[in-house]
Amino acid sequence: MRCSHLRIGPSLLLYRDAVSLSYENQPTPHLPTPMNNESNDFDDDFEHAVDAYEREDYKTAYKLFLPLAEQGDAFAQYNLGLMYDQGLGVPQDYKEAGKWWELSAEQGDADAQFNLGLMYEKGEGVPQDYNEAAKWFRVAAEQGDVQAQELLDSISRETVQVENQDSSQDSESSRPKGIEDALDNILNALNDALNRKDYKEAYKLLVPLAESGNARSQSMMGWMYLNGHGVGQDYKEAAKWFRLAAEQGDAEAQTELGTLYVKGQGVLKDIKEVVKWLQLAAKQGYVRAQNKLGVAYLEKGEYKEAEKWFRLLAEQGNARGQFFLGMMHNYGLGVSQDLEKGLKWNRLAAEQGFAEAQSIMGFPYANEQGFSED
């Protein structure tokens, strides 16, 4: 089972400096939360990679993260970028960091989007390009990232004209300097606390940000209550904070809220609510939600809807989506049975190193325990 005690969708990676890609302390890797409690090789590999990282055995962590990232896992892709950026287990290489962060960013990871924006702003590992920086800051800001919004406003005011510039010239851009400095101080203190894994201090700093309506902070509050970091574990409180962020359009919070409805944690199990929140996140292009939604429809027996989401993932090159789409063709679920097409999609997944596809190449099967989701 993939670890979930440190990270869900909302990242702990607020330690990044708003003007530099350097870190004063050891960064914390991304850890997603699984939809169910069933173990599989993919989840075990991810957990082993994180364990190695936390032991500072970075070479082993790199070897374990690499195949997961190549299979399309956004969190593993982010973590590889982090390791290349810091030279952990590999030679420091900003170009490689940018490559992996871009892959993760394209799947909707806000921290990867933010860091990629910084790279384009500073010209580290990529050609300096303020339009590209603004693009990535914007999509991160749309997920509630305060620092991304600050830098987007700065670029819009001082350097270039970007599309929809007026939309970013809101009240934030005209805040008194004292308020901006106070916010920066809070964020810096929060970053420091998270780096030190001082979750009680981080919680204290998060509360005013979350209560002020910041979606990312609300999502992180949900994470803290979900995992019992800095506060007692409380699924109802987790659901409350995820809901507040989700209602503001935060795709990661929407995904986690949907997952709570799957498990009946803090809320009553409700497949309609599962589908509602996962759909909202999936329609924003959030890959984890698309995967979960496909599985939710599959388990409901709504095969045509499941096939739609797995096809979307497969056509984007996502190995997990390719595997599921191949299985659906093999068994005629939501589509006409077509073993040739099934073999085609399974082969594509296998060529990306997707273990389940490799193990059944040419031998269509379905796990008797059900399809794994994450």
KAHUSUL-V84377 format. One record per run of one state. SS is the DSSP state (a for helix, b for strand, c for the rest). FROM is the first residue (numbers start at 1). TO is the last residue. Records with the same first field share a line. If there is no record, write none. Layout:
BEGIN
SS = FROM-TO  FROM-TO
END
This chain:
BEGIN
c = 1-40  55-57  71-73  87-93  106-109  123-129  142-145  159-164  169-170  175-176  196-198  212-214  228-234  247-250  264-270  283-286  301-302  316-318  332-338  352-354  360-374
a = 41-54  58-70  74-86  94-105  110-122  130-141  146-158  165-168  171-174  177-195  199-211  215-227  235-246  251-263  271-282  287-300  303-315  319-331  339-351  355-359
END
